[in-house]
């Protein structure tokens, strides 16, 4: 990308919705059974968040991310950059109630909005990879 994000290029990313997704059969092993036992959900499930990204108010695309993707990105950014927006806490027990998930969507949307305002963060290769900017510039 020739231009710098935040100065010449703006990115807006929002969480549009969430979806409860059953784990694939490959993960439905002993570990999957243990996760289901510890979880408040039935069987092996996880949540995927559907994001809508908009570059320069013209080009849009969709992304699907799990909370663990957000957490991994946040960990990388915390090692490289001063003060990062607050990421919602990871729950010790998986929770799939609509109320909990709606509050998580709101918190992740706030996180993304604040992250997109950080020019230093937006120009990190990890952030550009997370938002799949190399495929959408």
C-alpha positions in Angstrom: 0.0 0.0 0.0 1.6 3.2 -1.2 -0.3 5.6 1.1 -0.3 5.6 4.8 -3.5 4.6 6.6 -4.8 7.3 8.9 -3.3 10.2 7.0 -4.2 9.6 3.3 -6.5 6.6 3.7 -9.3 6.0 6.2 -10.7 2.7 7.4 -13.9 2.2 9.2 -14.7 -1.3 10.6 -17.8 -2.3 12.4 -19.2 -5.5 13.9 -22.5 -6.2 12.1 -23.6 -9.3 13.8 -22.5 -12.5 15.5 -23.1 -16.2 14.7 -22.9 -19.2 16.9 -21.0 -21.8 14.9 -20.6 -25.5 15.6 -17.0 -26.6 15.9 -15.8 -28.7 13.0 -15.6 -32.5 13.4 -11.8 -32.3 13.6 -12.1 -30.4 16.8 -14.9 -32.5 18.3 -12.4 -34.7 20.1 -11.7 -35.1 23.8 -10.7 -31.4 23.8 -14.1 -30.5 22.3 -16.0 -32.6 24.8 -14.0 -30.9 27.7 -14.8 -27.4 26.3 -18.4 -28.3 26.0 -18.4 -29.5 29.6 -16.8 -26.3 30.9 -18.9 -24.1 28.6 -22.4 -22.9 29.1 -23.2 -24.0 25.6 -24.3 -27.4 24.3 -21.7 -29.2 22.3 -18.6 -27.7 20.8 -19.5 -24.2 19.5 -17.8 -20.9 19.1 -18.9 -17.4 18.1 -17.9 -15.7 14.8 -18.3 -12.0 14.4 -19.1 -10.6 11.0 -17.3 -7.3 10.3 -17.9 -4.8 7.6 -14.8 -2.8 6.6 -15.0 0.4 4.5 -11.9 1.9 2.9 -12.1 5.7 2.1 -15.9 5.6 2.3 -15.9 3.8 -1.1 -14.7 0.2 -1.0 -16.3 -2.3 1.4 -15.8 -5.9 2.2 -16.8 -8.4 4.9 -14.6 -10.3 7.4 -15.4 -13.1 9.9 -13.3 -13.2 13.1 -13.4 -15.1 16.4 -12.7 -13.4 19.7 -9.4 -15.2 19.8 -8.4 -13.4 16.6 -9.0 -10.0 18.3 -7.1 -11.2 21.4 -4.1 -12.3 19.4 -4.0 -9.0 17.5 -4.3 -7.1 20.7 -1.4 -9.0 22.3 0.9 -8.2 19.4 -0.1 -4.5 19.4 0.4 -4.2 23.1 4.0 -5.4 22.7 4.8 -2.9 20.0 2.7 0.2 20.7 2.0 2.4 23.7 -1.5 2.6 25.1 -4.0 0.5 23.1 -7.8 0.7 23.3 -9.3 -1.7 25.9 -10.2 -5.1 24.5 -13.2 -6.7 26.2 -12.1 -9.3 28.7 -12.0 -12.9 27.7 -14.5 -14.9 29.8 -13.2 -17.9 31.8 -16.3 -19.8 30.8 -17.7 -19.5 27.3 -21.0 -17.6 27.3 -23.5 -17.6 24.5 -26.5 -15.8 25.9 -27.9 -13.1 23.5 -27.4 -10.4 26.1 -23.7 -11.3 26.7 -23.0 -11.5 22.9 -24.8 -8.2 22.2 -22.6 -6.5 24.9 -19.5 -8.2 23.4 -20.5 -6.8 19.9 -20.9 -3.3 21.3 -17.5 -3.6 23.1 -15.7 -5.0 20.0 -17.2 -2.2 17.9 -15.9 0.4 20.3 -12.5 -1.3 20.2 -12.4 -1.3 16.4 -13.5 2.3 16.2 -10.7 3.4 18.5 -8.2 1.2 16.8 -9.0 2.6 13.4 -8.3 6.1 14.8 -4.7 5.1 15.7 -2.5 5.8 12.7 0.5 3.9 14.4 -1.7 0.8 14.8 -3.3 1.0 11.4 0.1 1.0 9.7 1.3 -2.2 11.5 1.5 -5.1 9.2 -0.4 -7.3 11.7 -3.4 -4.9 11.6 -3.4 -4.7 7.8 -3.3 -8.5 7.7 -6.1 -8.7 10.3 -8.3 -6.5 8.1 -7.2 -8.2 4.9 -6.1 -4.8 3.5 -3.6 -6.4 1.1 -6.6 -8.0 -0.7 -8.7 -4.8 -0.7 -6.4 -1.9 -1.5 
